[in-house]
Amino acid sequence: MDFYRKAPVWEQQNDCPKTTKLAKPIKPVKVKNARVIEVTDAKYRGSTFSGTFLLGDQVLILDGKNKSTRVEVLCKWFGHRLATRGLAFTINLKKARVNDSYTGEVFTDFSK
């Protein structure tokens, strides 16, 4: 998605907070026929949140014996993206659902 690829890369320590409990998903955009994950109580950099997020084309989610795993999503952290990949959320597989042909809104960024 363009919203992610066009975002500035997080290069400097002061570009974004390294961790914060206050971060919440923001800036929803409408997508059509997209591969998404709907999460409840997911975790990233100290914050806990719920919402629907866009998965990358190459993301595989393994449903193993562990109840939690990491999944890569296309979402910004305080307006910035990582240089080589999307954000890696920690999710509970029992509280998440993948939809391969979702039409609706997905969150694209985090902020306080």
C-alpha positions as CSV (number, residue, x, y, z in Angstrom):
1,M,0.0,0.0,0.0
2,D,1.2,3.5,-0.8
3,F,0.5,4.9,2.6
4,Y,3.2,2.6,4.0
5,R,5.8,2.7,1.3
6,K,5.7,6.5,1.0
7,A,6.1,7.1,4.7
8,P,9.5,8.3,6.0
9,V,11.8,5.6,7.3
10,W,12.5,5.6,11.1
11,E,16.2,6.3,11.1
12,Q,16.9,8.6,14.1
13,Q,16.3,7.7,17.7
14,N,14.2,10.9,18.2
15,D,11.9,10.3,15.2
16,C,9.5,8.2,17.3
17,P,9.1,7.0,20.8
18,K,10.9,3.7,21.2
19,T,8.2,2.4,23.5
20,T,5.0,3.8,25.0
21,K,1.9,2.3,26.7
22,L,-0.2,5.2,25.3
23,A,0.0,4.4,21.5
24,K,-3.3,3.7,19.8
25,P,-4.2,2.8,16.2
26,I,-5.3,5.8,14.2
27,K,-5.8,7.0,10.6
28,P,-8.2,4.4,9.2
29,V,-8.3,4.0,5.4
30,K,-10.8,2.1,3.3
31,V,-9.4,-1.0,1.5
32,K,-11.1,-3.3,-0.9
33,N,-10.6,-7.1,-1.3
34,A,-7.4,-6.9,0.9
35,R,-5.7,-9.4,3.2
36,V,-6.1,-8.3,6.8
37,I,-5.8,-9.4,10.3
38,E,-8.3,-8.5,13.0
39,V,-6.6,-8.5,16.4
40,T,-7.7,-8.1,20.0
41,D,-5.2,-7.2,22.8
42,A,-2.2,-7.3,20.4
43,K,1.1,-5.8,21.6
44,Y,3.8,-3.6,20.0
45,R,6.5,-1.6,21.8
46,G,4.7,-1.5,25.1
47,S,1.2,-0.7,23.9
48,T,-1.8,-3.0,23.9
49,F,-4.5,-2.4,21.3
50,S,-7.2,-3.9,19.1
51,G,-8.2,-3.3,15.5
52,T,-7.9,-4.4,11.8
53,F,-4.6,-4.1,10.0
54,L,-3.3,-4.8,6.5
55,L,-1.1,-7.8,6.1
56,G,1.8,-7.9,3.6
57,D,1.6,-10.2,0.6
58,Q,4.2,-12.6,1.9
59,V,3.0,-12.9,5.5
60,L,2.3,-16.5,6.7
61,I,0.6,-17.1,10.0
62,L,1.5,-20.4,11.5
63,D,-1.2,-21.9,13.8
64,G,1.1,-23.8,16.0
65,K,0.9,-25.1,19.6
66,N,1.8,-21.7,21.0
67,K,-1.1,-19.4,21.7
68,S,0.9,-16.3,20.7
69,T,3.1,-15.4,17.8
70,R,4.4,-12.4,15.9
71,V,2.8,-11.2,12.7
72,E,4.0,-8.5,10.3
73,V,1.6,-5.8,9.3
74,L,1.8,-2.7,7.1
75,C,1.3,0.1,9.6
76,K,3.3,3.1,10.7
77,W,4.6,3.9,14.1
78,F,4.2,7.7,14.8
79,G,4.2,8.5,11.1
80,H,7.3,6.4,10.3
81,R,7.9,2.9,8.7
82,L,10.7,0.5,9.3
83,A,13.3,0.3,6.5
84,T,13.1,-3.4,5.6
85,R,9.7,-4.7,6.8
86,G,6.4,-3.9,8.4
87,L,5.7,-3.7,12.2
88,A,5.8,-7.1,14.0
89,F,2.9,-7.3,16.4
90,T,2.7,-10.0,19.1
91,I,-0.8,-11.5,18.9
92,N,-2.7,-14.2,20.6
93,L,-3.9,-16.6,17.8
94,K,-7.1,-17.3,19.8
95,K,-7.9,-13.5,19.6
96,A,-7.1,-12.9,16.0
97,R,-8.7,-13.6,12.6
98,V,-7.3,-13.4,9.1
99,N,-9.6,-12.3,6.3
100,D,-8.2,-12.8,2.8
101,S,-10.9,-10.7,1.0
102,Y,-11.8,-7.9,3.4
103,T,-13.5,-4.7,2.3
104,G,-13.6,-2.0,5.0
105,E,-11.3,0.2,7.1
106,V,-7.8,-0.7,8.4
107,F,-5.6,1.3,10.7
108,T,-2.5,2.8,9.1
109,D,-0.6,4.5,12.0
110,F,-0.1,4.8,15.7
111,S,-0.1,7.9,17.9
112,K,-0.7,8.9,21.5
